Amino acid sequence: MAASIGEPVVFADDIKDPSVLNVATCGTEGSVIVTQNPNLINIYKVEDQKALQSWSSKHNEHITSPVIWSEHNQKYVTVINTKTAKTWGKDEQNFEKSSTKHAKCAINRILPSDTTEPVVLFNNGGVAFLGRIKDTQEGPLSDKDEILFCDLMRMSSDLCVVCLLNQEGKLQLMSYWYRNDEWIRHTHPVEVTPNTQVVSCHAVPGRNNVKVFILCLNGDLLCQNLSFDQCTSQNLQTIVGVTKTTSMVALSSTHIVLAGCTKDNQDVIGIYDVKFGAFEVCKPLPAAKKSSIKLFALHGHLFVLCHRTLHMFSYSCHPSSLSSILGHQRVDIQPQTETPPPGPLSWSKSKSSSSNTEANKLYSELQNISMAKTQKEFEKKFLSIMKSHESDATGLLSETTTMEQIVQRCVTDQKFWPHNVLDQLLVHRLVPNRCIKEIAEGIIRHEDVALLLQCLNSVSDIPEESLCSLINFILGVEDSKVAEAAKMDGFSGTGKSNSPLSEAKGHIVNKIVKKPYNDVFIIECLHTITFQNVLTLLEYLCYLISNLDTQVSSMPDLAQIVSFICVLIDAHYQQLVLSPDSQDVLISLHRTVEGQREYFAEFLTLDVLISQMKRQFAIPRPRAVGKYCIEVLHVY
C-alpha cells in the first residue's frame, strides 16, 4: 500500500488561539514542542502524548512567533510581543530568566536552520540572522502588505527564505538567497485565477530548487519551481471539495496532505497524489470543523487542529503506482483490511455495513442516559456489545473518541458506579490515556480498591497527579477492605510481617512506587498528600530498604525505592525539617541509609581481597624441565 493513515488520538486540548499554534521538532528524540497558547509552551512525548516539560509567560507577555529548536545553538527560541526574542536551554525551568534580544522592527517569524543560527523574518519583509536582530532591518513591504506563508529551505550549499506575499492585491513569491555573506532578494509574480483566494501554501526543498505548492479556493493546485536564477509556474491539478478552512502540507514533490476537504459529504483528511490527481487514502476528521484547521507533519505523524483540540494521526507514504491509485479509487475512503493483532480485540474497521450499524446503535444506547438509566441496564447493554462480537473478533469498534465517551458516562453518572464495565474496559485496554485521571477520581470517590488494582495492573502510564491521589487514598482506607481486594487480585500475605502498613496495603503501594513518573511533575503533585501519610509512607519505604530480600512479587527494586524517597522528601522538605513528629522517621531513615552505604562500601574492598586470594592460592604452573637438570636443595 502506497499510503496509509492511522486512527486519531487526542494529543492536546484547550487550544485558545489557533493563530499561534505550532508543532515543531525539539532537542529530545521522540518528542515535539507545541506552542499551545499565547502564554503556554509544552513538550510532549509522541508515543504516549505525555507532557514532559512546560513553560509559561506572564499575562502581559504574549508569544507572537511559535517556539523553534535551534540545533546550531542548542537553544529554544521564540518571540514575545513581536519585538523581543527569547532563548533558553533544555534544562532551564524559569522562562522569565531566559536570554532576551530586542529588535527595532516587528518580527513576523523565527525560522530554524540545522547548520546556521535561526533566521528572522520581519514584518517589513527584511531578513537577518538571530544574532543581528538589533540592527535596523529595511524591507520591501509596507503596513498594508501581508505575508501569507514563509519557510526556510536548505538545498546542498544554498540557504533560501521563501515568502508568499499579498502585495497591493497581487500575489508575489519573494525569496532570499544567502550567498557570499549577504542576502540576495528575488521577487516573482504568481498568476492565479481572477477572483479566487489562496487557502494554503507549503514548500519542499529539492536538490537545487524549491517546490512551492499553492492551493486556491477554487481547487487549483499550483506549483512554483523556484531556483536562484528563475521561477516557473505549473498548474498541477484541480481538487474537488476545497473550502476556506482547508489546510495543506507537502510531504514530498509528489504527495500532499489535505485536511478539511469535503468528500462524500464528509470533512476528511487524506494523502493526495499530485502526479495522478487522486486521494490515496482518506479518513473522516475526528471532530466537526467549527473554525480554521491547522495541519503539521512531523516524525511520521500528522497533527491536526479541529475546534480547539489537537489530534494526532500516524501515517506512511511511499512512491505510488497507477495500479495502487486505481485500487484506492474503487475502495473510496474505506481502509483496506488489516490482520488483527493477537488477543480478543482488533482495531480494524473493515466489516459489513449491517454489523457497523448495529455496533453504532449499541454504542449510542450505551451513551444515552435515558436509554440506560440504571446500572443493570447499563451493564446489560455493555455485555450485549461484548457478546455480539464474541465470534467476530474484528467487529468490535474501539475508536478513541467512542471509548472516551463511554468512560465519561461511567465516571460521571451520579446514580451508579459501573465497576464491571470499567473493569472490562481496563482489562481489554480500551481506556484512552487521557481518561485515566477521571477513572482515578472515580475510584477514590467510590472507594473501589479492586478497580484500583486492576488499573495498576493494566495501565502502564498513569499521570503523576493520579498516582499521588491514589497513594493518599489507599493509606486512608480500612485494612479489611484493602485485604479483600488484594485477595481477589491473587495476593496472599504471610501474616508475619512487622511492616508499618498491612501486607495488602504494602502490596498496592509497591505497585504505585514501581510506576514510571517524571521527577519534576511528581514533586508538585506530592504536595497534595497529607503530612501524616507522608510520614507513614517514609516509614514504610525505610522498612522496604531494610527488607529487600522479602519474597513479594510486587516488591520494587532499591533504585525505585530510593528515587521515591528522594522526591517525597523534596516535596515536603520544610515540613519534615520543622515538624517534631518527623524526627523519629528521619532518624530511622538516616540509620537505614547509612547502614546501606556502609554495606555497599565494603564491596569496594572485596575486589582487592579476591585478587589477593587468587594470587595466594593459585596453582603453580609446571616448569618445562629438560633431560638434564640440576636442583639445589637447602636443608635447615
C-alpha positions as CSV (number, residue, x, y, z in Angstrom):
1,M,0.0,0.0,0.0
2,A,1.5,3.3,-1.1
3,A,0.0,5.4,1.7
4,S,-1.9,4.9,5.0
5,I,-3.3,7.0,7.8
6,G,-3.9,5.5,11.3
7,E,-6.6,6.1,13.9
8,P,-6.8,9.6,15.5
9,V,-5.5,10.2,19.1
10,V,-6.2,13.3,21.1
11,F,-2.8,14.9,21.5
12,A,-3.6,18.2,23.3
13,D,-6.7,20.2,24.1
14,D,-7.9,23.6,25.1
15,I,-6.1,25.4,22.2
16,K,-7.2,29.0,22.8
17,D,-5.6,30.8,19.9
18,P,-5.2,28.7,16.7
19,S,-3.2,31.5,15.0
20,V,-0.1,30.9,17.3
21,L,-0.4,27.1,17.5
22,N,2.6,25.3,16.2
23,V,4.1,21.8,16.4
24,A,7.9,21.6,15.8
25,T,10.8,19.3,16.4
26,C,12.7,19.7,19.7
27,G,16.1,18.6,21.1
28,T,14.6,15.4,22.6
29,E,14.2,12.4,20.4
30,G,10.6,11.1,20.0
31,S,9.2,14.4,21.3
32,V,7.7,17.6,19.9
33,I,7.4,21.1,21.2
34,V,4.0,22.7,21.0
35,T,3.3,26.4,21.2
36,Q,-0.1,25.7,22.7
37,N,-1.4,29.1,23.6
38,P,0.0,32.7,23.6
39,N,1.3,32.1,27.1
40,L,2.0,28.3,27.2
41,I,4.7,26.1,25.7
42,N,4.7,22.3,26.2
43,I,7.0,19.4,25.2
44,Y,5.0,16.2,24.6
45,K,6.2,12.7,24.1
46,V,4.8,11.5,20.8
47,E,4.4,7.8,21.8
48,D,2.1,8.4,24.8
49,Q,1.1,12.1,24.4
50,K,2.5,12.8,27.8
51,A,3.7,16.3,28.7
52,L,7.4,16.2,29.6
53,Q,8.2,19.9,30.2
54,S,6.3,23.1,30.3
55,W,7.0,26.9,30.3
56,S,4.6,29.8,30.6
57,S,5.0,33.6,30.2
58,K,3.5,36.4,32.1
59,H,-0.1,37.6,31.3
60,N,1.2,40.8,29.6
61,E,3.8,38.8,27.5
62,H,2.3,37.1,24.5
63,I,4.1,34.7,22.2
64,T,3.8,36.1,18.7
65,S,6.2,33.7,16.9
66,P,6.0,29.9,17.6
67,V,8.8,28.3,19.6
68,I,11.5,26.6,17.5
69,W,14.5,24.5,18.4
70,S,17.9,25.7,17.2
71,E,20.1,22.7,16.5
72,H,23.0,25.1,15.9
73,N,22.7,27.0,19.2
74,Q,21.2,24.1,21.1
75,K,18.5,26.5,22.4
76,Y,14.8,27.1,22.2
77,V,13.8,30.4,20.5
78,T,10.5,32.4,20.5
79,V,9.3,36.0,20.1
80,I,7.4,37.9,22.8
81,N,5.2,40.9,21.8
82,T,6.6,41.0,18.3
83,K,10.0,42.6,19.2
84,T,11.6,40.6,22.0
85,A,13.4,37.3,21.1
86,K,13.9,34.9,24.0
87,T,16.3,32.0,24.0
88,W,16.7,29.3,26.7
89,G,18.2,25.8,27.1
90,K,16.6,22.4,27.7
91,D,17.4,22.4,31.4
92,E,16.3,26.0,32.1
93,Q,13.0,25.8,34.0
94,N,12.4,29.5,34.6
95,F,11.1,31.1,31.3
96,E,11.4,34.6,32.8
97,K,15.2,34.3,33.2
98,S,15.8,33.3,29.6
99,S,18.1,35.5,27.5
100,T,16.4,38.3,25.6
101,K,17.3,40.3,22.5
102,H,15.2,43.4,21.4
103,A,14.7,44.1,17.7
104,K,14.0,47.5,16.3
105,C,11.5,46.1,13.8
106,A,8.5,43.9,14.4
107,I,9.3,40.2,13.9
108,N,7.0,38.0,11.8
109,R,8.6,34.6,12.3
110,I,11.7,32.8,13.6
111,L,12.8,30.2,11.1
112,P,15.0,27.3,12.3
113,S,18.2,26.1,10.5
114,D,20.2,22.9,11.2
115,T,23.6,24.3,10.1
116,T,23.3,28.0,11.0
117,E,21.7,30.1,13.7
118,P,18.0,30.8,13.2
119,V,16.8,33.3,10.6
120,V,14.5,36.1,11.5
121,L,11.8,37.4,9.1
122,F,10.5,40.9,9.9
123,N,7.0,42.2,9.1
124,N,8.6,44.7,6.6
125,G,10.0,41.8,4.6
126,G,13.6,42.0,5.8
127,V,15.6,39.0,6.9
128,A,18.6,38.6,9.3
129,F,20.3,36.0,11.4
130,L,19.2,36.0,15.1
131,G,22.4,37.5,16.3
132,R,21.8,40.6,14.2
133,I,18.2,41.5,15.0
134,K,19.3,44.6,17.0
135,D,20.4,46.2,13.7
136,T,17.9,48.2,11.7
137,Q,16.4,46.0,9.0
138,E,15.0,47.5,5.9
139,G,12.4,45.6,3.9
140,P,10.3,46.0,0.7
141,L,6.9,45.6,2.4
142,S,4.5,48.3,3.7
143,D,2.0,48.0,6.5
144,K,-0.7,47.1,4.0
145,D,1.2,44.1,2.6
146,E,0.6,40.6,4.1
147,I,2.9,37.6,4.4
148,L,0.8,34.6,3.7
149,F,3.5,31.9,4.1
150,C,7.2,31.7,4.9
151,D,9.8,29.0,5.4
152,L,13.5,28.3,5.4
153,M,14.8,25.8,2.8
154,R,18.3,24.1,2.7
155,M,19.5,22.8,-0.7
156,S,23.0,21.5,-1.0
157,S,25.1,24.7,-0.3
158,D,22.2,27.2,-0.6
159,L,20.1,28.7,2.2
160,C,16.8,30.2,1.0
161,V,13.9,32.0,2.7
162,V,10.7,31.6,0.8
163,C,7.7,34.0,1.3
164,L,4.3,34.2,-0.4
165,L,3.0,37.7,-0.3
166,N,-0.2,39.6,-0.9
167,Q,1.3,42.9,-2.1
168,E,-1.2,45.5,-3.1
169,G,-3.7,42.9,-4.0
170,K,-1.3,40.8,-6.1
171,L,0.4,37.5,-5.2
172,Q,4.2,37.7,-5.2
173,L,6.7,34.9,-4.4
174,M,9.7,36.6,-2.7
175,S,12.9,34.6,-1.9
176,Y,16.1,35.5,-0.1
177,W,19.3,33.5,-1.0
178,Y,22.3,33.6,1.3
179,R,25.4,33.9,-0.8
180,N,28.8,35.5,-0.1
181,D,27.8,36.5,3.4
182,E,24.8,38.5,2.2
183,W,21.1,38.0,1.5
184,I,20.1,38.4,-2.2
185,R,16.4,39.1,-2.8
186,H,14.3,38.0,-5.8
187,T,10.6,38.6,-6.4
188,H,8.4,36.8,-8.9
189,P,4.7,37.3,-9.7
190,V,2.2,34.4,-9.1
191,E,-0.6,34.0,-11.7
192,V,-3.9,32.7,-10.3
193,T,-7.4,32.6,-11.5
194,P,-9.1,36.0,-11.0
195,N,-11.5,36.5,-8.1
196,T,-10.1,33.5,-6.2
197,Q,-8.1,33.4,-3.0
198,V,-5.2,31.3,-1.6
199,V,-6.3,29.0,1.3
200,S,-3.0,27.2,2.0
201,C,0.7,27.1,0.9
202,H,3.6,24.8,1.7
203,A,7.1,24.2,0.3
204,V,9.6,21.3,0.0
205,P,13.3,21.5,-0.9
206,G,14.8,19.8,-4.0
207,R,18.4,19.2,-5.0
208,N,18.8,22.7,-6.5
209,N,15.4,24.2,-6.3
210,V,12.3,24.7,-4.1
211,K,8.8,23.5,-5.0
212,V,6.2,25.8,-3.6
213,F,2.6,24.3,-3.6
214,I,-0.2,26.8,-3.6
215,L,-3.8,25.7,-3.0
216,C,-6.6,28.1,-4.1
217,L,-10.2,28.1,-3.0
218,N,-11.5,27.1,-6.5
219,G,-9.4,23.8,-6.1
220,D,-6.5,24.8,-8.3
221,L,-3.2,23.3,-7.1
222,L,-0.2,25.4,-8.4
223,C,3.4,24.5,-8.1
224,Q,6.2,27.2,-8.3
225,N,9.6,25.7,-9.2
226,L,11.9,28.3,-7.6
227,S,15.7,28.4,-8.2
228,F,18.2,31.2,-7.8
229,D,18.0,32.1,-11.4
230,Q,14.4,31.7,-12.3
231,C,10.8,30.7,-11.2
232,T,8.5,28.6,-13.4
233,S,4.8,28.0,-12.7
234,Q,2.7,24.9,-13.3
235,N,-1.0,24.1,-12.7
236,L,-0.9,20.6,-11.3
237,Q,-4.5,19.5,-10.5
238,T,-7.9,20.8,-9.7
239,I,-9.0,19.3,-6.4
240,V,-12.7,19.0,-5.6
241,G,-14.0,19.8,-2.1
242,V,-11.6,22.6,-1.1
243,T,-13.0,25.1,1.4
244,K,-11.8,28.2,3.2
245,T,-10.7,26.1,6.2
246,T,-8.7,23.5,4.2
247,S,-5.1,23.2,5.2
248,M,-2.3,21.6,3.2
249,V,1.2,20.2,4.0
250,A,3.6,18.8,1.3
251,L,5.2,15.5,2.2
252,S,7.3,15.3,-0.9
253,S,7.3,16.6,-4.5
254,T,4.5,14.1,-5.4
255,H,2.4,13.8,-2.3
256,I,0.5,16.4,-0.2
257,V,-1.8,16.0,2.9
258,L,-5.1,17.9,2.8
259,A,-7.2,18.4,6.0
260,G,-10.7,19.9,5.9
261,C,-11.6,19.0,2.3
262,T,-15.2,17.8,1.7
263,K,-15.5,14.3,0.2
264,D,-18.8,12.3,0.1
265,N,-20.4,14.9,2.3
266,Q,-17.7,14.4,5.0
267,D,-14.9,16.6,6.2
268,V,-11.8,14.4,5.7
269,I,-8.0,14.3,6.0
270,G,-6.3,12.5,3.2
271,I,-3.0,12.0,1.3
272,Y,-3.3,13.2,-2.3
273,D,-1.1,12.1,-5.1
274,V,-0.4,15.2,-7.3
275,K,1.0,13.1,-10.1
276,F,-2.1,11.0,-10.7
277,G,-4.6,13.5,-9.3
278,A,-6.3,11.3,-6.7
279,F,-6.6,10.6,-3.0
280,E,-4.6,7.5,-2.0
281,V,-6.2,7.3,1.4
282,C,-8.8,9.4,3.3
283,K,-10.3,9.4,6.8
284,P,-13.1,11.5,8.4
285,L,-11.9,14.3,10.7
286,P,-12.3,13.3,14.3
287,A,-14.4,16.4,15.1
288,A,-16.6,18.8,13.1
289,K,-14.7,21.8,11.9
290,K,-16.1,24.9,13.6
291,S,-13.2,27.1,12.9
292,S,-9.9,27.1,10.9
293,I,-8.0,23.9,10.6
294,K,-4.2,23.7,11.1
295,L,-2.0,20.9,9.9
296,F,1.5,19.8,10.7
297,A,3.6,16.7,9.7
298,L,6.5,15.5,11.9
299,H,8.2,12.2,12.8
300,G,5.7,10.1,10.7
301,H,2.7,11.7,12.4
302,L,0.1,14.2,11.3
303,F,-1.1,16.8,13.8
304,V,-4.5,18.3,13.0
305,L,-6.3,21.1,15.0
306,C,-10.1,20.6,15.0
307,H,-12.0,23.1,17.1
308,R,-9.5,23.7,19.9
309,T,-8.4,20.1,20.1
310,L,-5.1,18.9,18.5
311,H,-5.4,15.3,17.1
312,M,-2.6,13.1,16.0
313,F,-2.6,10.5,13.2
314,S,0.2,8.1,12.3
315,Y,0.9,7.9,8.6
316,S,3.1,6.3,6.0
317,C,3.7,7.5,2.4
318,H,5.6,5.7,-0.3
319,P,6.1,6.2,-4.1
320,S,2.8,5.2,-5.7
321,S,1.9,3.4,-8.9
322,L,-1.1,3.8,-11.2
323,S,-2.5,0.4,-10.1
324,S,-2.5,1.4,-6.4
325,I,-4.2,4.7,-7.3
326,L,-6.9,3.0,-9.3
327,G,-7.4,0.5,-6.5
328,H,-7.9,3.2,-4.0
329,Q,-10.4,5.0,-6.3
330,R,-12.6,1.9,-6.2
331,V,-12.3,1.5,-2.4
332,D,-13.1,5.2,-1.9
333,I,-12.5,6.2,1.7
334,Q,-12.7,2.7,3.3
335,P,-9.3,1.5,4.5
336,Q,-8.1,-1.9,3.5
337,T,-8.5,-4.9,5.7
338,E,-5.6,-5.4,8.1
339,T,-4.6,-8.5,10.0
340,P,-5.8,-8.1,13.6
341,P,-3.3,-8.3,16.5
342,P,-3.4,-11.3,18.8
343,G,-5.9,-11.1,21.6
344,P,-9.7,-10.7,21.9
345,L,-9.8,-7.3,20.2
346,S,-9.0,-5.7,16.9
347,W,-8.6,-2.1,15.9
348,S,-9.6,-2.8,12.3
349,K,-12.8,-1.2,11.0
350,S,-13.3,-3.5,8.0
351,K,-16.7,-5.1,8.4
352,S,-20.1,-5.3,6.9
353,S,-22.4,-2.3,7.0
354,S,-25.0,-4.1,9.0
355,S,-22.5,-5.0,11.7
356,N,-21.2,-1.5,11.7
357,T,-24.7,0.0,12.0
358,E,-25.6,-2.4,14.8
359,A,-22.4,-1.6,16.7
360,N,-23.0,2.2,16.4
361,K,-26.6,1.7,17.6
362,L,-25.4,-0.2,20.7
363,Y,-22.8,2.4,21.5
364,S,-25.3,5.2,21.1
365,E,-27.7,3.4,23.5
366,L,-24.9,2.9,26.0
367,Q,-24.0,6.6,26.0
368,N,-27.7,7.7,26.2
369,I,-28.7,8.4,29.8
370,S,-32.4,8.0,29.0
371,M,-31.9,4.5,27.5
372,A,-29.6,3.2,30.2
373,K,-30.9,4.7,33.4
374,T,-29.8,2.0,35.9
375,Q,-26.6,0.1,36.5
376,K,-28.3,-3.1,35.5
377,E,-29.5,-1.7,32.1
378,F,-26.1,-0.1,31.5
379,E,-24.1,-3.3,32.2
380,K,-26.7,-5.3,30.2
381,K,-26.1,-3.2,27.1
382,F,-22.4,-3.3,27.5
383,L,-22.4,-7.1,27.8
384,S,-24.6,-7.3,24.7
385,I,-21.9,-5.5,22.8
386,M,-19.3,-7.9,24.0
387,K,-21.4,-10.9,23.2
388,S,-22.4,-9.6,19.7
389,H,-18.7,-9.6,18.8
390,E,-17.7,-12.8,20.7
391,S,-17.4,-14.8,17.5
392,D,-16.2,-12.0,15.3
393,A,-13.0,-10.5,16.9
394,T,-12.7,-8.0,14.1
395,G,-16.1,-6.5,14.7
396,L,-15.6,-4.7,18.0
397,L,-15.4,-0.9,17.5
398,S,-12.7,0.6,19.7
399,E,-12.1,4.1,18.4
400,T,-10.6,6.5,20.9
401,T,-13.5,9.0,20.7
402,T,-16.1,6.4,21.3
403,M,-14.3,4.8,24.2
404,E,-13.7,8.2,25.7
405,Q,-17.4,9.0,25.7
406,I,-18.3,5.6,27.3
407,V,-15.7,6.1,30.1
408,Q,-17.0,9.7,30.7
409,R,-20.5,8.2,31.1
410,C,-19.2,5.6,33.6
411,V,-17.3,8.0,35.8
412,T,-19.8,11.0,35.7
413,D,-23.0,9.2,36.4
414,Q,-24.3,10.1,39.8
415,K,-26.8,7.2,40.2
416,F,-24.5,4.2,39.9
417,W,-20.9,3.1,39.6
418,P,-20.4,0.5,36.8
419,H,-17.5,-1.4,38.3
420,N,-17.8,-4.4,35.9
421,V,-17.9,-2.2,32.8
422,L,-14.8,-0.2,33.8
423,D,-13.0,-3.4,34.8
424,Q,-13.6,-4.9,31.3
425,L,-12.5,-1.7,29.6
426,L,-9.3,-1.7,31.6
427,V,-8.7,-5.5,31.0
428,H,-9.0,-5.1,27.3
429,R,-7.0,-1.8,27.3
430,L,-9.8,0.2,25.7
431,V,-9.4,3.2,28.0
432,P,-7.8,6.2,26.4
433,N,-4.8,7.6,28.3
434,R,-6.4,11.0,28.9
435,C,-9.3,9.3,30.8
436,I,-7.1,7.7,33.4
437,K,-7.3,10.8,35.6
438,E,-11.1,10.7,35.6
439,I,-11.1,6.9,36.4
440,A,-8.7,7.5,39.3
441,E,-11.0,10.2,40.7
442,G,-14.0,7.8,40.4
443,I,-12.1,5.1,42.2
444,I,-11.3,7.4,45.1
445,R,-14.9,8.8,45.2
446,H,-16.4,5.3,45.4
447,E,-13.5,3.7,47.4
448,D,-13.2,0.9,44.8
449,V,-9.9,-0.8,45.8
450,A,-10.5,-3.7,43.4
451,L,-10.7,-1.4,40.4
452,L,-7.6,0.4,41.6
453,L,-5.7,-2.8,41.5
454,Q,-7.0,-3.5,38.0
455,C,-5.9,-0.1,36.9
456,L,-2.4,-0.5,38.3
457,N,-2.2,-3.9,36.6
458,S,-3.5,-2.8,33.2
459,V,-2.3,0.8,32.7
460,S,1.4,1.3,32.3
461,D,1.5,5.1,32.3
462,I,-0.6,6.8,35.0
463,P,-0.4,10.6,35.4
464,E,1.6,11.8,38.4
465,E,-1.3,13.7,39.8
466,S,-3.4,10.5,39.9
467,L,-0.5,8.5,41.4
468,C,-0.3,10.9,44.3
469,S,-4.1,10.9,44.8
470,L,-4.2,7.1,44.8
471,I,-1.4,6.9,47.4
472,N,-3.3,9.4,49.6
473,F,-6.5,7.3,49.2
474,I,-5.0,3.9,49.8
475,L,-3.3,5.0,53.0
476,G,-6.6,6.1,54.4
477,V,-8.8,3.1,53.5
478,E,-9.7,0.4,56.1
479,D,-7.3,-2.6,56.1
480,S,-10.1,-5.1,55.8
481,K,-11.4,-3.6,52.5
482,V,-7.9,-3.5,51.1
483,A,-7.2,-7.1,52.2
484,E,-10.4,-8.3,50.5
485,A,-9.5,-6.6,47.2
486,A,-5.9,-7.8,47.3
487,K,-7.1,-11.4,47.9
488,M,-9.2,-11.1,44.7
489,D,-6.1,-9.9,42.9
490,G,-4.3,-13.1,43.9
491,F,-2.2,-11.7,46.7
492,S,-1.8,-13.8,49.8
493,G,0.2,-12.4,52.8
494,T,2.4,-14.4,55.2
495,G,0.9,-12.8,58.3
496,K,4.4,-12.5,59.9
497,S,5.4,-9.0,58.6
498,N,6.4,-6.2,61.0
499,S,5.7,-3.6,58.3
500,P,4.2,-0.3,59.4
501,L,1.5,-1.0,56.7
502,S,-0.6,-4.0,56.3
503,E,0.6,-6.5,53.8
504,A,-2.3,-5.8,51.4
505,K,-1.7,-2.0,51.6
506,G,2.0,-2.6,51.1
507,H,1.2,-4.7,48.0
508,I,-0.7,-1.8,46.4
509,V,1.9,0.9,47.5
510,N,4.6,-1.2,45.9
511,K,2.8,-1.3,42.6
512,I,2.4,2.6,42.7
513,V,6.1,3.1,43.6
514,K,7.1,1.0,40.6
515,K,5.1,3.1,38.1
516,P,7.1,5.5,35.8
517,Y,6.9,9.2,36.6
518,N,8.6,12.5,35.9
519,D,10.5,13.8,38.9
520,V,9.6,17.5,38.2
521,F,5.9,16.8,37.8
522,I,5.5,14.4,40.7
523,I,7.2,16.7,43.2
524,E,4.5,19.3,42.5
525,C,1.7,16.7,42.9
526,L,3.2,15.2,46.1
527,H,2.2,18.3,48.0
528,T,-1.4,17.0,47.9
529,I,-0.5,14.1,50.2
530,T,-1.3,14.8,53.9
531,F,1.7,15.1,56.2
532,Q,0.7,12.2,58.3
533,N,0.5,10.0,55.2
534,V,3.9,11.3,54.2
535,L,5.4,10.1,57.5
536,T,3.7,6.7,57.1
537,L,5.0,6.3,53.6
538,L,8.5,7.3,54.5
539,E,8.4,4.8,57.4
540,Y,7.2,2.1,55.0
541,L,9.9,2.9,52.4
542,C,12.5,2.8,55.1
543,Y,11.2,-0.7,56.0
544,L,11.5,-1.8,52.4
545,I,15.1,-0.8,52.2
546,S,15.9,-3.0,55.3
547,N,13.9,-5.9,53.8
548,L,14.9,-6.1,50.2
549,D,15.2,-9.9,50.4
550,T,11.4,-10.2,51.1
551,Q,9.9,-12.7,48.6
552,V,7.0,-10.5,47.3
553,S,6.1,-10.3,43.6
554,S,5.2,-6.6,43.8
555,M,8.5,-5.6,45.6
556,P,10.2,-2.6,43.9
557,D,13.9,-2.6,43.5
558,L,16.3,-0.5,45.5
559,A,16.7,2.2,42.8
560,Q,12.9,2.7,42.6
561,I,12.6,2.9,46.4
562,V,15.4,5.4,46.8
563,S,14.1,7.5,43.9
564,F,10.6,7.8,45.5
565,I,12.1,8.7,48.9
566,C,14.1,11.5,47.2
567,V,11.1,13.1,45.5
568,L,8.9,12.6,48.6
569,I,11.5,14.4,50.8
570,D,12.0,17.2,48.2
571,A,8.3,17.8,48.1
572,H,7.9,18.1,51.9
573,Y,11.3,19.2,52.9
574,Q,10.3,22.2,55.0
575,Q,7.6,20.3,56.9
576,L,9.9,17.4,57.6
577,V,12.7,19.7,59.0
578,L,10.4,21.8,61.2
579,S,7.9,19.2,62.5
580,P,8.9,17.3,65.7
581,D,6.7,14.4,64.5
582,S,9.1,13.6,61.7
583,Q,12.2,13.2,63.9
584,D,11.8,9.5,64.6
585,V,11.1,8.7,61.0
586,L,14.1,10.8,59.7
587,I,16.5,9.3,62.3
588,S,15.4,5.8,61.4
589,L,15.7,6.6,57.7
590,H,19.2,8.0,58.3
591,R,20.3,4.9,60.1
592,T,19.0,2.6,57.4
593,V,20.6,4.6,54.6
594,E,23.9,4.8,56.5
595,G,23.8,1.1,57.0
596,Q,23.2,0.5,53.3
597,R,26.0,2.9,52.5
598,E,28.5,1.1,54.7
599,Y,27.3,-2.3,53.4
600,F,27.9,-1.3,49.7
601,A,31.2,0.5,50.7
602,E,32.5,-2.9,51.8
603,F,32.1,-4.2,48.2
604,L,34.9,-1.8,47.2
605,T,37.4,-3.8,49.2
606,L,36.0,-7.1,48.1
607,D,37.7,-6.9,44.7
608,V,41.1,-6.4,46.2
609,L,40.6,-9.3,48.7
610,I,39.5,-11.6,45.9
611,S,42.6,-10.7,43.8
612,Q,44.9,-11.4,46.8
613,M,43.3,-14.8,47.4
614,K,43.7,-15.7,43.8
615,R,47.4,-14.9,43.8
616,Q,48.0,-16.7,47.1
617,F,46.2,-19.9,46.3
618,A,46.9,-20.1,42.6
619,I,48.1,-23.5,41.3
620,P,51.8,-23.1,40.2
621,R,52.4,-23.6,36.6
622,P,54.6,-26.7,35.8
623,R,58.1,-25.8,34.7
624,A,59.4,-27.1,31.5
625,V,62.4,-29.4,32.5
626,G,64.9,-30.8,30.0
627,K,66.6,-34.1,30.0
628,Y,69.4,-32.8,32.3
629,C,68.6,-30.6,35.3
630,I,70.4,-29.5,38.5
631,E,68.4,-28.6,41.5
632,V,69.8,-27.2,44.8
633,L,68.1,-28.3,48.0
634,H,68.6,-26.4,51.2
635,V,68.3,-28.3,54.4
636,Y,67.8,-26.2,57.6
